Amino acid sequence: MSTYPDDEEGRAALWRDQTQARIAYQSELWTTGLRAPPEPRQAVIDAWTPVLLWQAERRAGPTDPEDDP
């Protein structure tokens, strides 16, 4: 017997629940992992900022030359 729903709505609901659980878990890891004095925390944030900006730019996709200031 399968533990996964057989219908599409059930699978979609399961996927949403699992995604929310993953996000909550990762957020908890970041939150507890960054509980430290402000200086080391800021150093980690500063070190990761270029990566996070690169990921955001990559997700945004190509820029239309007419929209580029």
PDB file of N, CA, C and O in Angstrom:
ATOM      1  N   MET A   1       0.837  -1.185   0.000  1.00  0.00           N
ATOM      2  CA  MET A   1       0.000   0.000   0.000  1.00  0.00           C
ATOM      3  C   MET A   1       0.882   1.248   0.000  1.00  0.00           C
ATOM      4  O   MET A   1       1.821   1.347   0.790  1.00  0.00           O
ATOM      5  N   SER A   2       0.585   2.185  -0.870  1.00  0.00           N
ATOM      6  CA  SER A   2       1.371   3.405  -1.021  1.00  0.00           C
ATOM      7  C   SER A   2       0.953   4.446   0.023  1.00  0.00           C
ATOM      8  O   SER A   2      -0.225   4.566   0.359  1.00  0.00           O
ATOM      9  N   THR A   3       1.930   5.189   0.525  1.00  0.00           N
ATOM     10  CA  THR A   3       1.626   6.251   1.474  1.00  0.00           C
ATOM     11  C   THR A   3       1.389   7.578   0.756  1.00  0.00           C
ATOM     12  O   THR A   3       1.053   8.576   1.394  1.00  0.00           O
ATOM     13  N   TYR A   4       1.561   7.594  -0.559  1.00  0.00           N
ATOM     14  CA  TYR A   4       1.354   8.805  -1.337  1.00  0.00           C
ATOM     15  C   TYR A   4      -0.058   8.810  -1.886  1.00  0.00           C
ATOM     16  O   TYR A   4      -0.587   7.759  -2.248  1.00  0.00           O
ATOM     17  N   PRO A   5      -0.678   9.988  -1.953  1.00  0.00           N
ATOM     18  CA  PRO A   5      -2.042  10.076  -2.506  1.00  0.00           C
ATOM     19  C   PRO A   5      -2.060   9.683  -3.977  1.00  0.00           C
ATOM     20  O   PRO A   5      -1.084   9.885  -4.700  1.00  0.00           O
ATOM     21  N   ASP A   6      -3.161   9.130  -4.398  1.00  0.00           N
ATOM     22  CA  ASP A   6      -3.298   8.688  -5.786  1.00  0.00           C
ATOM     23  C   ASP A   6      -3.814   9.793  -6.703  1.00  0.00           C
ATOM     24  O   ASP A   6      -3.606   9.739  -7.915  1.00  0.00           O
ATOM     25  N   ASP A   7      -4.478  10.784  -6.141  1.00  0.00           N
ATOM     26  CA  ASP A   7      -5.036  11.832  -6.980  1.00  0.00           C
ATOM     27  C   ASP A   7      -4.078  13.027  -7.065  1.00  0.00           C
ATOM     28  O   ASP A   7      -3.214  13.214  -6.208  1.00  0.00           O
ATOM     29  N   GLU A   8      -4.254  13.811  -8.099  1.00  0.00           N
ATOM     30  CA  GLU A   8      -3.356  14.936  -8.348  1.00  0.00           C
ATOM     31  C   GLU A   8      -3.441  15.995  -7.254  1.00  0.00           C
ATOM     32  O   GLU A   8      -2.419  16.556  -6.859  1.00  0.00           O
ATOM     33  N   GLU A   9      -4.649  16.278  -6.760  1.00  0.00           N
ATOM     34  CA  GLU A   9      -4.811  17.273  -5.695  1.00  0.00           C
ATOM     35  C   GLU A   9      -4.109  16.826  -4.414  1.00  0.00           C
ATOM     36  O   GLU A   9      -3.498  17.640  -3.722  1.00  0.00           O
ATOM     37  N   GLY A  10      -4.195  15.558  -4.106  1.00  0.00           N
ATOM     38  CA  GLY A  10      -3.532  15.025  -2.915  1.00  0.00           C
ATOM     39  C   GLY A  10      -2.020  15.123  -3.025  1.00  0.00           C
ATOM     40  O   GLY A  10      -1.339  15.491  -2.068  1.00  0.00           O
ATOM     41  N   ARG A  11      -1.497  14.788  -4.208  1.00  0.00           N
ATOM     42  CA  ARG A  11      -0.049  14.891  -4.425  1.00  0.00           C
ATOM     43  C   ARG A  11       0.412  16.344  -4.348  1.00  0.00           C
ATOM     44  O   ARG A  11       1.476  16.637  -3.803  1.00  0.00           O
ATOM     45  N   ALA A  12      -0.399  17.256  -4.900  1.00  0.00           N
ATOM     46  CA  ALA A  12      -0.049  18.679  -4.850  1.00  0.00           C
ATOM     47  C   ALA A  12      -0.039  19.176  -3.403  1.00  0.00           C
ATOM     48  O   ALA A  12       0.857  19.920  -3.004  1.00  0.00           O
ATOM     49  N   ALA A  13      -1.034  18.763  -2.623  1.00  0.00           N
ATOM     50  CA  ALA A  13      -1.089  19.160  -1.218  1.00  0.00           C
ATOM     51  C   ALA A  13       0.104  18.593  -0.453  1.00  0.00           C
ATOM     52  O   ALA A  13       0.694  19.279   0.382  1.00  0.00           O
ATOM     53  N   LEU A  14       0.453  17.354  -0.735  1.00  0.00           N
ATOM     54  CA  LEU A  14       1.604  16.736  -0.080  1.00  0.00           C
ATOM     55  C   LEU A  14       2.880  17.485  -0.443  1.00  0.00           C
ATOM     56  O   LEU A  14       3.715  17.744   0.425  1.00  0.00           O
ATOM     57  N   TRP A  15       3.040  17.835  -1.721  1.00  0.00           N
ATOM     58  CA  TRP A  15       4.227  18.576  -2.164  1.00  0.00           C
ATOM     59  C   TRP A  15       4.303  19.922  -1.453  1.00  0.00           C
ATOM     60  O   TRP A  15       5.374  20.312  -0.990  1.00  0.00           O
ATOM     61  N   ARG A  16       3.165  20.648  -1.356  1.00  0.00           N
ATOM     62  CA  ARG A  16       3.161  21.940  -0.675  1.00  0.00           C
ATOM     63  C   ARG A  16       3.537  21.778   0.798  1.00  0.00           C
ATOM     64  O   ARG A  16       4.319  22.562   1.335  1.00  0.00           O
ATOM     65  N   ASP A  17       2.981  20.769   1.438  1.00  0.00           N
ATOM     66  CA  ASP A  17       3.310  20.525   2.855  1.00  0.00           C
ATOM     67  C   ASP A  17       4.790  20.215   3.032  1.00  0.00           C
ATOM     68  O   ASP A  17       5.431  20.731   3.948  1.00  0.00           O
ATOM     69  N   GLN A  18       5.332  19.373   2.157  1.00  0.00           N
ATOM     70  CA  GLN A  18       6.748  19.015   2.258  1.00  0.00           C
ATOM     71  C   GLN A  18       7.634  20.230   1.983  1.00  0.00           C
ATOM     72  O   GLN A  18       8.665  20.399   2.634  1.00  0.00           O
ATOM     73  N   THR A  19       7.250  21.068   1.038  1.00  0.00           N
ATOM     74  CA  THR A  19       8.018  22.266   0.717  1.00  0.00           C
ATOM     75  C   THR A  19       8.011  23.231   1.899  1.00  0.00           C
ATOM     76  O   THR A  19       9.047  23.798   2.247  1.00  0.00           O
ATOM     77  N   GLN A  20       6.850  23.417   2.514  1.00  0.00           N
ATOM     78  CA  GLN A  20       6.773  24.299   3.682  1.00  0.00           C
ATOM     79  C   GLN A  20       7.603  23.749   4.830  1.00  0.00           C
ATOM     80  O   GLN A  20       8.260  24.509   5.543  1.00  0.00           O
ATOM     81  N   ALA A  21       7.578  22.438   5.014  1.00  0.00           N
ATOM     82  CA  ALA A  21       8.378  21.826   6.083  1.00  0.00           C
ATOM     83  C   ALA A  21       9.869  22.011   5.813  1.00  0.00           C
ATOM     84  O   ALA A  21      10.634  22.284   6.738  1.00  0.00           O
ATOM     85  N   ARG A  22      10.294  21.863   4.544  1.00  0.00           N
ATOM     86  CA  ARG A  22      11.701  22.050   4.180  1.00  0.00           C
ATOM     87  C   ARG A  22      12.134  23.491   4.425  1.00  0.00           C
ATOM     88  O   ARG A  22      13.218  23.732   4.956  1.00  0.00           O
ATOM     89  N   ILE A  23      11.297  24.445   4.042  1.00  0.00           N
ATOM     90  CA  ILE A  23      11.614  25.859   4.236  1.00  0.00           C
ATOM     91  C   ILE A  23      11.717  26.176   5.727  1.00  0.00           C
ATOM     92  O   ILE A  23      12.633  26.879   6.153  1.00  0.00           O
ATOM     93  N   ALA A  24      10.783  25.660   6.511  1.00  0.00           N
ATOM     94  CA  ALA A  24      10.823  25.900   7.956  1.00  0.00           C
ATOM     95  C   ALA A  24      12.085  25.301   8.561  1.00  0.00           C
ATOM     96  O   ALA A  24      12.716  25.918   9.420  1.00  0.00           O
ATOM     97  N   TYR A  25      12.456  24.102   8.120  1.00  0.00           N
ATOM     98  CA  TYR A  25      13.663  23.451   8.639  1.00  0.00           C
ATOM     99  C   TYR A  25      14.915  24.253   8.274  1.00  0.00           C
ATOM    100  O   TYR A  25      15.774  24.490   9.123  1.00  0.00           O
ATOM    101  N   GLN A  26      15.015  24.666   7.019  1.00  0.00           N
ATOM    102  CA  GLN A  26      16.178  25.437   6.585  1.00  0.00           C
ATOM    103  C   GLN A  26      16.229  26.792   7.288  1.00  0.00           C
ATOM    104  O   GLN A  26      17.310  27.260   7.644  1.00  0.00           O
ATOM    105  N   SER A  27      15.087  27.419   7.490  1.00  0.00           N
ATOM    106  CA  SER A  27      15.058  28.692   8.209  1.00  0.00           C
ATOM    107  C   SER A  27      15.520  28.501   9.645  1.00  0.00           C
ATOM    108  O   SER A  27      16.255  29.331  10.179  1.00  0.00           O
ATOM    109  N   GLU A  28      15.095  27.417  10.268  1.00  0.00           N
ATOM    110  CA  GLU A  28      15.518  27.135  11.637  1.00  0.00           C
ATOM    111  C   GLU A  28      17.031  26.905  11.695  1.00  0.00           C
ATOM    112  O   GLU A  28      17.693  27.361  12.626  1.00  0.00           O
ATOM    113  N   LEU A  29      17.572  26.204  10.708  1.00  0.00           N
ATOM    114  CA  LEU A  29      19.016  26.001  10.677  1.00  0.00           C
ATOM    115  C   LEU A  29      19.760  27.324  10.567  1.00  0.00           C
ATOM    116  O   LEU A  29      20.738  27.553  11.279  1.00  0.00           O
ATOM    117  N   TRP A  30      19.295  28.200   9.671  1.00  0.00           N
ATOM    118  CA  TRP A  30      19.938  29.495   9.507  1.00  0.00           C
ATOM    119  C   TRP A  30      19.814  30.316  10.780  1.00  0.00           C
ATOM    120  O   TRP A  30      20.775  30.959  11.204  1.00  0.00           O
ATOM    121  N   THR A  31      18.633  30.298  11.391  1.00  0.00           N
ATOM    122  CA  THR A  31      18.403  31.108  12.578  1.00  0.00           C
ATOM    123  C   THR A  31      19.266  30.633  13.736  1.00  0.00           C
ATOM    124  O   THR A  31      19.923  31.440  14.395  1.00  0.00           O
ATOM    125  N   THR A  32      19.269  29.339  13.985  1.00  0.00           N
ATOM    126  CA  THR A  32      20.058  28.830  15.106  1.00  0.00           C
ATOM    127  C   THR A  32      21.549  28.874  14.781  1.00  0.00           C
ATOM    128  O   THR A  32      22.371  29.076  15.674  1.00  0.00           O
ATOM    129  N   GLY A  33      21.894  28.691  13.542  1.00  0.00           N
ATOM    130  CA  GLY A  33      23.303  28.717  13.149  1.00  0.00           C
ATOM    131  C   GLY A  33      23.908  30.103  13.219  1.00  0.00           C
ATOM    132  O   GLY A  33      25.120  30.250  13.373  1.00  0.00           O
ATOM    133  N   LEU A  34      23.074  31.114  13.106  1.00  0.00           N
ATOM    134  CA  LEU A  34      23.583  32.483  13.099  1.00  0.00           C
ATOM    135  C   LEU A  34      23.385  33.189  14.437  1.00  0.00           C
ATOM    136  O   LEU A  34      23.571  34.402  14.537  1.00  0.00           O
ATOM    137  N   ARG A  35      23.004  32.423  15.470  1.00  0.00           N
ATOM    138  CA  ARG A  35      22.905  33.025  16.811  1.00  0.00           C
ATOM    139  C   ARG A  35      24.303  33.129  17.382  1.00  0.00           C
ATOM    140  O   ARG A  35      24.861  32.165  17.907  1.00  0.00           O
ATOM    141  N   ALA A  36      24.831  34.281  17.268  1.00  0.00           N
ATOM    142  CA  ALA A  36      26.204  34.510  17.702  1.00  0.00           C
ATOM    143  C   ALA A  36      26.370  35.996  17.941  1.00  0.00           C
ATOM    144  O   ALA A  36      25.446  36.770  17.689  1.00  0.00           O
ATOM    145  N   PRO A  37      27.515  36.403  18.416  1.00  0.00           N
ATOM    146  CA  PRO A  37      27.759  37.842  18.518  1.00  0.00           C
ATOM    147  C   PRO A  37      27.585  38.496  17.146  1.00  0.00           C
ATOM    148  O   PRO A  37      27.813  37.844  16.128  1.00  0.00           O
ATOM    149  N   PRO A  38      27.192  39.756  17.098  1.00  0.00           N
ATOM    150  CA  PRO A  38      26.867  40.384  15.815  1.00  0.00           C
ATOM    151  C   PRO A  38      28.013  40.431  14.814  1.00  0.00           C
ATOM    152  O   PRO A  38      27.773  40.387  13.607  1.00  0.00           O
ATOM    153  N   GLU A  39      29.244  40.518  15.282  1.00  0.00           N
ATOM    154  CA  GLU A  39      30.352  40.650  14.337  1.00  0.00           C
ATOM    155  C   GLU A  39      30.524  39.395  13.466  1.00  0.00           C
ATOM    156  O   GLU A  39      30.588  39.523  12.243  1.00  0.00           O
ATOM    157  N   PRO A  40      30.600  38.191  14.047  1.00  0.00           N
ATOM    158  CA  PRO A  40      30.724  37.012  13.182  1.00  0.00           C
ATOM    159  C   PRO A  40      29.500  36.816  12.302  1.00  0.00           C
ATOM    160  O   PRO A  40      29.619  36.389  11.154  1.00  0.00           O
ATOM    161  N   ARG A  41      28.321  37.128  12.838  1.00  0.00           N
ATOM    162  CA  ARG A  41      27.096  36.986  12.049  1.00  0.00           C
ATOM    163  C   ARG A  41      27.145  37.902  10.842  1.00  0.00           C
ATOM    164  O   ARG A  41      26.825  37.487   9.728  1.00  0.00           O
ATOM    165  N   GLN A  42      27.546  39.144  11.059  1.00  0.00           N
ATOM    166  CA  GLN A  42      27.627  40.094   9.958  1.00  0.00           C
ATOM    167  C   GLN A  42      28.679  39.669   8.947  1.00  0.00           C
ATOM    168  O   GLN A  42      28.504  39.881   7.747  1.00  0.00           O
ATOM    169  N   ALA A  43      29.763  39.076   9.412  1.00  0.00           N
ATOM    170  CA  ALA A  43      30.803  38.592   8.496  1.00  0.00           C
ATOM    171  C   ALA A  43      30.253  37.498   7.594  1.00  0.00           C
ATOM    172  O   ALA A  43      30.565  37.461   6.404  1.00  0.00           O
ATOM    173  N   VAL A  44      29.440  36.610   8.149  1.00  0.00           N
ATOM    174  CA  VAL A  44      28.834  35.541   7.342  1.00  0.00           C
ATOM    175  C   VAL A  44      27.870  36.151   6.327  1.00  0.00           C
ATOM    176  O   VAL A  44      27.882  35.780   5.153  1.00  0.00           O
ATOM    177  N   ILE A  45      27.046  37.074   6.775  1.00  0.00           N
ATOM    178  CA  ILE A  45      26.102  37.716   5.856  1.00  0.00           C
ATOM    179  C   ILE A  45      26.857  38.448   4.747  1.00  0.00           C
ATOM    180  O   ILE A  45      26.496  38.345   3.574  1.00  0.00           O
ATOM    181  N   ASP A  46      27.900  39.183   5.117  1.00  0.00           N
ATOM    182  CA  ASP A  46      28.700  39.900   4.107  1.00  0.00           C
ATOM    183  C   ASP A  46      29.344  38.942   3.118  1.00  0.00           C
ATOM    184  O   ASP A  46      29.429  39.236   1.926  1.00  0.00           O
ATOM    185  N   ALA A  47      29.796  37.803   3.611  1.00  0.00           N
ATOM    186  CA  ALA A  47      30.443  36.830   2.727  1.00  0.00           C
ATOM    187  C   ALA A  47      29.447  36.202   1.761  1.00  0.00           C
ATOM    188  O   ALA A  47      29.797  35.908   0.619  1.00  0.00           O
ATOM    189  N   TRP A  48      28.205  35.993   2.207  1.00  0.00           N
ATOM    190  CA  TRP A  48      27.210  35.337   1.368  1.00  0.00           C
ATOM    191  C   TRP A  48      26.423  36.298   0.494  1.00  0.00           C
ATOM    192  O   TRP A  48      25.752  35.855  -0.439  1.00  0.00           O
ATOM    193  N   THR A  49      26.478  37.582   0.758  1.00  0.00           N
ATOM    194  CA  THR A  49      25.692  38.551  -0.004  1.00  0.00           C
ATOM    195  C   THR A  49      25.945  38.473  -1.513  1.00  0.00           C
ATOM    196  O   THR A  49      24.972  38.481  -2.268  1.00  0.00           O
ATOM    197  N   PRO A  50      27.182  38.398  -1.996  1.00  0.00           N
ATOM    198  CA  PRO A  50      27.372  38.290  -3.451  1.00  0.00           C
ATOM    199  C   PRO A  50      26.720  37.039  -4.041  1.00  0.00           C
ATOM    200  O   PRO A  50      26.182  37.081  -5.147  1.00  0.00           O
ATOM    201  N   VAL A  51      26.768  35.944  -3.315  1.00  0.00           N
ATOM    202  CA  VAL A  51      26.157  34.703  -3.812  1.00  0.00           C
ATOM    203  C   VAL A  51      24.645  34.859  -3.876  1.00  0.00           C
ATOM    204  O   VAL A  51      24.024  34.488  -4.872  1.00  0.00           O
ATOM    205  N   LEU A  52      24.054  35.403  -2.827  1.00  0.00           N
ATOM    206  CA  LEU A  52      22.603  35.581  -2.804  1.00  0.00           C
ATOM    207  C   LEU A  52      22.148  36.558  -3.886  1.00  0.00           C
ATOM    208  O   LEU A  52      21.112  36.345  -4.517  1.00  0.00           O
ATOM    209  N   LEU A  53      22.911  37.621  -4.103  1.00  0.00           N
ATOM    210  CA  LEU A  53      22.569  38.558  -5.172  1.00  0.00           C
ATOM    211  C   LEU A  53      22.699  37.904  -6.539  1.00  0.00           C
ATOM    212  O   LEU A  53      21.875  38.141  -7.422  1.00  0.00           O
ATOM    213  N   TRP A  54      23.723  37.086  -6.720  1.00  0.00           N
ATOM    214  CA  TRP A  54      23.902  36.378  -7.986  1.00  0.00           C
ATOM    215  C   TRP A  54      22.730  35.437  -8.238  1.00  0.00           C
ATOM    216  O   TRP A  54      22.225  35.355  -9.357  1.00  0.00           O
ATOM    217  N   GLN A  55      22.294  34.718  -7.185  1.00  0.00           N
ATOM    218  CA  GLN A  55      21.161  33.807  -7.340  1.00  0.00           C
ATOM    219  C   GLN A  55      19.893  34.570  -7.701  1.00  0.00           C
ATOM    220  O   GLN A  55      19.124  34.122  -8.551  1.00  0.00           O
ATOM    221  N   ALA A  56      19.665  35.717  -7.066  1.00  0.00           N
ATOM    222  CA  ALA A  56      18.478  36.513  -7.369  1.00  0.00           C
ATOM    223  C   ALA A  56      18.514  37.022  -8.805  1.00  0.00           C
ATOM    224  O   ALA A  56      17.496  37.016  -9.498  1.00  0.00           O
ATOM    225  N   GLU A  57      19.681  37.458  -9.247  1.00  0.00           N
ATOM    226  CA  GLU A  57      19.828  37.932 -10.619  1.00  0.00           C
ATOM    227  C   GLU A  57      19.623  36.802 -11.620  1.00  0.00           C
ATOM    228  O   GLU A  57      19.025  36.996 -12.679  1.00  0.00           O
ATOM    229  N   ARG A  58      20.124  35.624 -11.277  1.00  0.00           N
ATOM    230  CA  ARG A  58      19.977  34.465 -12.158  1.00  0.00           C
ATOM    231  C   ARG A  58      18.508  34.059 -12.280  1.00  0.00           C
ATOM    232  O   ARG A  58      18.050  33.708 -13.367  1.00  0.00           O
ATOM    233  N   ARG A  59      17.761  34.108 -11.154  1.00  0.00           N
ATOM    234  CA  ARG A  59      16.344  33.758 -11.181  1.00  0.00           C
ATOM    235  C   ARG A  59      15.538  34.778 -11.982  1.00  0.00           C
ATOM    236  O   ARG A  59      14.534  34.427 -12.602  1.00  0.00           O
ATOM    237  N   ALA A  60      15.975  36.041 -11.973  1.00  0.00           N
ATOM    238  CA  ALA A  60      15.243  37.079 -12.668  1.00  0.00           C
ATOM    239  C   ALA A  60      15.289  36.914 -14.183  1.00  0.00           C
ATOM    240  O   ALA A  60      14.398  37.390 -14.886  1.00  0.00           O
ATOM    241  N   GLY A  61      16.320  36.245 -14.688  1.00  0.00           N
ATOM    242  CA  GLY A  61      16.429  36.018 -16.116  1.00  0.00           C
ATOM    243  C   GLY A  61      17.033  37.209 -16.846  1.00  0.00           C
ATOM    244  O   GLY A  61      17.473  38.173 -16.220  1.00  0.00           O
ATOM    245  N   PRO A  62      17.051  37.137 -18.155  1.00  0.00           N
ATOM    246  CA  PRO A  62      17.676  38.212 -18.932  1.00  0.00           C
ATOM    247  C   PRO A  62      16.889  39.524 -18.804  1.00  0.00           C
ATOM    248  O   PRO A  62      15.674  39.520 -18.601  1.00  0.00           O
ATOM    249  N   THR A  63      17.608  40.640 -18.927  1.00  0.00           N
ATOM    250  CA  THR A  63      17.007  41.962 -18.845  1.00  0.00           C
ATOM    251  C   THR A  63      16.817  42.508 -20.250  1.00  0.00           C
ATOM    252  O   THR A  63      17.709  42.442 -21.096  1.00  0.00           O
ATOM    253  N   ASP A  64      15.632  43.046 -20.468  1.00  0.00           N
ATOM    254  CA  ASP A  64      15.359  43.694 -21.735  1.00  0.00           C
ATOM    255  C   ASP A  64      16.211  44.959 -21.811  1.00  0.00           C
ATOM    256  O   ASP A  64      16.157  45.776 -20.892  1.00  0.00           O
ATOM    257  N   PRO A  65      17.001  45.152 -22.883  1.00  0.00           N
ATOM    258  CA  PRO A  65      17.869  46.329 -22.974  1.00  0.00           C
ATOM    259  C   PRO A  65      17.114  47.656 -22.813  1.00  0.00           C
ATOM    260  O   PRO A  65      17.693  48.640 -22.353  1.00  0.00           O
ATOM    261  N   GLU A  66      15.833  47.693 -23.185  1.00  0.00           N
ATOM    262  CA  GLU A  66      15.068  48.932 -23.049  1.00  0.00           C
ATOM    263  C   GLU A  66      14.734  49.207 -21.586  1.00  0.00           C
ATOM    264  O   GLU A  66      14.522  50.360 -21.211  1.00  0.00           O
ATOM    265  N   ASP A  67      14.685  48.167 -20.755  1.00  0.00           N
ATOM    266  CA  ASP A  67      14.388  48.336 -19.330  1.00  0.00           C
ATOM    267  C   ASP A  67      15.634  48.576 -18.493  1.00  0.00           C
ATOM    268  O   ASP A  67      15.542  48.987 -17.336  1.00  0.00           O
ATOM    269  N   ASP A  68      16.796  48.320 -19.075  1.00  0.00           N
ATOM    270  CA  ASP A  68      18.039  48.461 -18.333  1.00  0.00           C
ATOM    271  C   ASP A  68      18.426  49.939 -18.259  1.00  0.00           C
ATOM    272  O   ASP A  68      18.603  50.582 -19.294  1.00  0.00           O
ATOM    273  N   PRO A  69      18.560  50.488 -17.037  1.00  0.00           N
ATOM    274  CA  PRO A  69      18.858  51.930 -16.954  1.00  0.00           C
ATOM    275  C   PRO A  69      20.266  52.250 -17.382  1.00  0.00           C
ATOM    276  O   PRO A  69      20.666  53.415 -17.367  1.00  0.00           O
TER     277      PRO A  69
END
